[in-house]
Amino acid sequence: MRLSVPAALAALVLGLPVLFIPMLPAEPAAAARAAVFLELSPSTVPAGDEVGLRASCDDNLKAATVTSGLFGTVTVAPRYGFLTATARVPSSTRPGDYRIDLRCPDGATASATLHVVAKVQPARGPATGAGGTAPGRSAPLLIGSGLAVIAAAIGLGVVSLRRRRLG
């Protein structure tokens, strides 16, 4: 099997830089470290609801603490590669923004903001339905109008059939 000269030159040109490129250093230590963060899910809750805490420290193998003026201190434990826990916002909490702080075992910290809104209970459900089931005095009018439209459609259909037969 003969190798053409252009193919051999191309292989040589592409292969030579690999031999002369110095070894690049490995990842810098700062980039290799995992990010330290704290996530709240959801970040906006009414007073009395639960909030999920998901955090990350250097290795996520040791528990860390989350502190807040709302619910005190909560321990976030390793689970599925992150540090997780849930906390209940007291129902007596006033609406506003509250700071939540994470403290890792190695001293690293992170924080997040929880938005607490007022809990509103509706007086009654929305007025929905199929027209005739809607509350109020408009139901008989809607039913009567619908029957009148159906009767008019039937009448027009009969008139058009008679005209077709005669013409």
C-alpha positions in Angstrom: 0.0 0.0 0.0 1.4 3.3 -1.1 1.0 6.5 0.9 0.8 9.7 -1.1 3.3 12.4 -0.4 0.6 15.1 0.4 -1.1 12.8 2.9 2.2 12.0 4.6 3.1 15.7 4.8 -0.3 16.6 6.3 0.1 13.9 9.0 3.6 15.2 9.8 2.4 18.8 10.0 -0.5 17.9 12.2 1.4 15.5 14.5 4.6 17.6 15.2 3.0 20.2 17.4 1.8 17.5 19.8 5.4 16.6 20.5 6.5 20.1 21.2 3.6 21.6 23.2 4.7 21.7 26.8 2.5 20.0 29.3 -0.2 22.4 30.5 -0.7 22.7 34.2 -3.7 21.1 35.8 -6.7 23.0 36.9 -6.0 25.8 39.3 -6.9 25.1 42.9 -9.4 27.9 43.1 -11.3 26.6 40.1 -11.3 23.0 41.4 -13.1 24.1 44.6 -16.8 23.7 44.6 -18.9 26.8 44.8 -20.4 27.7 48.2 -24.1 28.7 47.8 -27.5 28.6 49.4 -30.8 28.2 47.5 -34.3 28.7 48.8 -37.2 26.9 47.1 -39.5 28.8 46.8 -37.8 32.1 47.5 -41.2 33.8 48.1 -43.6 32.2 50.6 -46.6 33.2 52.6 -46.2 33.2 56.4 -46.8 29.6 57.7 -45.5 27.7 54.7 -42.4 25.6 54.4 -39.2 26.5 52.5 -36.7 24.1 51.1 -33.0 24.8 51.7 -30.4 23.5 49.3 -26.8 24.4 49.9 -23.3 23.4 48.8 -20.0 23.7 50.8 -16.5 22.5 49.8 -17.1 18.8 49.8 -20.8 18.3 50.8 -19.9 15.4 53.0 -20.4 17.1 56.4 -23.5 18.9 57.7 -23.6 22.7 57.8 -25.8 25.1 59.6 -28.3 27.6 58.2 -29.3 30.5 60.5 -32.1 33.0 60.3 -34.1 35.3 62.5 -37.3 33.5 61.2 -36.7 29.9 62.1 -33.5 29.9 64.2 -30.8 27.4 63.3 -31.4 24.5 60.9 -28.9 21.8 60.1 -28.6 21.0 56.4 -27.4 17.4 55.9 -25.8 15.7 52.9 -28.3 14.2 50.4 -28.0 13.6 46.7 -24.7 15.5 46.4 -26.0 18.6 48.2 -26.9 19.7 51.7 -30.6 19.9 52.1 -33.3 20.5 54.7 -36.7 22.2 55.1 -37.9 24.9 57.5 -41.3 26.3 58.3 -41.8 30.0 58.4 -43.8 30.9 61.5 -47.4 32.0 60.7 -46.9 35.1 62.8 -44.1 36.4 60.5 -44.7 39.9 59.1 -44.3 40.3 55.3 -40.9 41.5 54.2 -37.4 40.3 53.1 -35.4 38.1 55.5 -31.7 37.2 55.3 -30.8 33.5 55.5 -27.1 32.6 56.3 -25.2 29.4 55.6 -22.1 28.5 57.5 -20.0 25.6 56.3 -17.8 23.4 58.5 -14.6 24.9 57.0 -15.8 28.5 57.8 -17.1 29.4 54.3 -20.4 31.4 54.2 -23.2 32.2 51.8 -26.5 33.9 52.2 -29.8 34.2 50.4 -33.0 36.4 50.8 -36.4 34.9 51.6 -39.4 37.0 50.6 -42.3 36.5 53.0 -45.7 37.8 51.8 -49.1 38.1 53.6 -51.2 35.0 53.6 -54.6 35.8 51.9 -57.5 33.5 52.2 -60.2 34.0 49.5 -63.8 34.6 50.7 -65.2 32.3 48.1 -64.2 30.5 45.0 -64.3 32.0 41.5 -67.7 32.3 39.8 -67.1 29.8 37.0 -69.4 27.3 35.3 -71.3 26.5 32.1 -73.4 29.7 31.8 -76.6 28.3 33.3 -74.8 27.3 36.5 -73.4 30.8 37.0 -75.0 32.5 40.0 -77.2 35.6 39.6 -80.2 36.7 37.6 -78.5 36.4 34.2 -78.9 32.6 34.0 -82.6 32.6 32.7 -81.6 35.3 30.2 -78.7 33.3 28.9 -80.8 30.1 28.5 -83.6 32.0 26.8 -81.2 33.7 24.4 -79.6 30.4 23.5 -83.0 28.8 22.8 -84.0 31.7 20.6 -80.7 31.4 18.5 -81.3 27.7 18.0 -85.0 28.3 16.9 -83.8 31.0 14.5 -81.2 28.6 13.0 -83.8 25.8 12.5 -86.2 28.3 10.9 -83.5 29.6 8.4 -82.6 26.0 7.6 -86.2 25.1 6.7 -86.6 28.3 4.5 -83.3 27.5 2.6 -84.4 23.9 2.0 -87.7 25.0 0.6 -86.1 27.6 -1.7 -83.7 25.0 -3.1 -86.6 22.6 -3.9 -88.7 25.3 -5.6 -85.9 26.8 -7.7 
